Amino acid sequence: MTMTTLRQLVKRSVISIDTDLTVHDVIKRMAEEDIGFLVVAEKGQVVGVLSERDVIKSLAEERNLDKKVGDLCRRDIIKLRDSNTVEEAGQVMGKHRIRHVVVVDEMDNLVGVVSARDILEELYSAEPSTD
């Protein structure tokens, strides 16, 4: 049995936002794209990540829709290489209690994001993948 790599699992292009956008902008973008996790970029470089949980916590604490993404995002990014396996990603997510992991190539270029749902679908899909 061959192990599925994270490169094989990345399903869509990365949706990123700039640090100078506001919480309101984030909420709107997440709703438009039907996603709950964004990569935060500054001058083309990944500098953080932002989940819907982060947004909810911020609103519960401050109720400030004008707060800047750069002041809100988590800068401790957990990244895995695109050559890592689905099983390795699941272990890292469990250890760090996260639902998304940023995937990069050997040059640290952003490849995509893999979610816990992506991993579960890959591991427990009733039908073999046709991709």
TALINKA-V723030 format. One record per residue. N is the residue number from 1. RES is the residue in three letters. SS is DSSP state (h for helix, s for strand, l for the rest). NEAR is the number of other ideal C-beta (glycine too) atoms within 8 Angstrom. Layout:
# TALINKA-V723030
n=N res=RES ss=SS near=NEAR
n=N res=RES ss=SS near=NEAR
This chain:
# TALINKA-V723030
n=1 res=MET ss=l near=2
n=2 res=THR ss=l near=3
n=3 res=MET ss=l near=7
n=4 res=THR ss=l near=8
n=5 res=THR ss=s near=11
n=6 res=LEU ss=h near=18
n=7 res=ARG ss=h near=10
n=8 res=GLN ss=h near=7
n=9 res=LEU ss=h near=13
n=10 res=VAL ss=l near=12
n=11 res=LYS ss=l near=5
n=12 res=ARG ss=l near=6
n=13 res=SER ss=l near=4
n=14 res=VAL ss=l near=9
n=15 res=ILE ss=l near=10
n=16 res=SER ss=s near=10
n=17 res=ILE ss=s near=14
n=18 res=ASP ss=s near=9
n=19 res=THR ss=l near=13
n=20 res=ASP ss=l near=6
n=21 res=LEU ss=l near=10
n=22 res=THR ss=s near=10
n=23 res=VAL ss=h near=14
n=24 res=HIS ss=h near=8
n=25 res=ASP ss=h near=10
n=26 res=VAL ss=h near=14
n=27 res=ILE ss=h near=10
n=28 res=LYS ss=h near=8
n=29 res=ARG ss=h near=12
n=30 res=MET ss=h near=13
n=31 res=ALA ss=h near=7
n=32 res=GLU ss=h near=6
n=33 res=GLU ss=h near=7
n=34 res=ASP ss=l near=5
n=35 res=ILE ss=l near=7
n=36 res=GLY ss=l near=5
n=37 res=PHE ss=s near=12
n=38 res=LEU ss=s near=13
n=39 res=VAL ss=s near=14
n=40 res=VAL ss=s near=16
n=41 res=ALA ss=s near=12
n=42 res=GLU ss=s near=9
n=43 res=LYS ss=l near=4
n=44 res=GLY ss=l near=4
n=45 res=GLN ss=s near=6
n=46 res=VAL ss=s near=10
n=47 res=VAL ss=s near=10
n=48 res=GLY ss=s near=13
n=49 res=VAL ss=s near=12
n=50 res=LEU ss=s near=14
n=51 res=SER ss=s near=12
n=52 res=GLU ss=h near=8
n=53 res=ARG ss=h near=6
n=54 res=ASP ss=h near=11
n=55 res=VAL ss=h near=14
n=56 res=ILE ss=h near=8
n=57 res=LYS ss=h near=8
n=58 res=SER ss=h near=12
n=59 res=LEU ss=h near=11
n=60 res=ALA ss=h near=6
n=61 res=GLU ss=h near=6
n=62 res=GLU ss=h near=6
n=63 res=ARG ss=l near=6
n=64 res=ASN ss=l near=8
n=65 res=LEU ss=l near=9
n=66 res=ASP ss=l near=7
n=67 res=LYS ss=l near=10
n=68 res=LYS ss=s near=10
n=69 res=VAL ss=h near=17
n=70 res=GLY ss=h near=11
n=71 res=ASP ss=h near=6
n=72 res=LEU ss=h near=11
n=73 res=CYS ss=l near=13
n=74 res=ARG ss=s near=9
n=75 res=ARG ss=l near=6
n=76 res=ASP ss=l near=4
n=77 res=ILE ss=l near=9
n=78 res=ILE ss=l near=9
n=79 res=LYS ss=s near=9
n=80 res=LEU ss=s near=14
n=81 res=ARG ss=s near=10
n=82 res=ASP ss=l near=12
n=83 res=SER ss=l near=7
n=84 res=ASN ss=l near=10
n=85 res=THR ss=s near=9
n=86 res=VAL ss=h near=13
n=87 res=GLU ss=h near=8
n=88 res=GLU ss=h near=9
n=89 res=ALA ss=h near=15
n=90 res=GLY ss=h near=11
n=91 res=GLN ss=h near=8
n=92 res=VAL ss=h near=11
n=93 res=MET ss=h near=14
n=94 res=GLY ss=h near=7
n=95 res=LYS ss=h near=6
n=96 res=HIS ss=h near=7
n=97 res=ARG ss=l near=5
n=98 res=ILE ss=l near=7
n=99 res=ARG ss=l near=8
n=100 res=HIS ss=s near=12
n=101 res=VAL ss=s near=13
n=102 res=VAL ss=s near=13
n=103 res=VAL ss=s near=16
n=104 res=VAL ss=s near=12
n=105 res=ASP ss=l near=9
n=106 res=GLU ss=l near=5
n=107 res=MET ss=l near=5
n=108 res=ASP ss=l near=6
n=109 res=ASN ss=l near=6
n=110 res=LEU ss=s near=10
n=111 res=VAL ss=s near=11
n=112 res=GLY ss=s near=11
n=113 res=VAL ss=s near=11
n=114 res=VAL ss=s near=13
n=115 res=SER ss=s near=9
n=116 res=ALA ss=h near=9
n=117 res=ARG ss=h near=7
n=118 res=ASP ss=h near=10
n=119 res=ILE ss=h near=14
n=120 res=LEU ss=h near=8
n=121 res=GLU ss=h near=8
n=122 res=GLU ss=h near=11
n=123 res=LEU ss=h near=9
n=124 res=TYR ss=h near=6
n=125 res=SER ss=l near=8
n=126 res=ALA ss=l near=3
n=127 res=GLU ss=l near=4
n=128 res=PRO ss=l near=4
n=129 res=SER ss=l near=6
n=130 res=THR ss=l near=3
n=131 res=ASP ss=l near=3
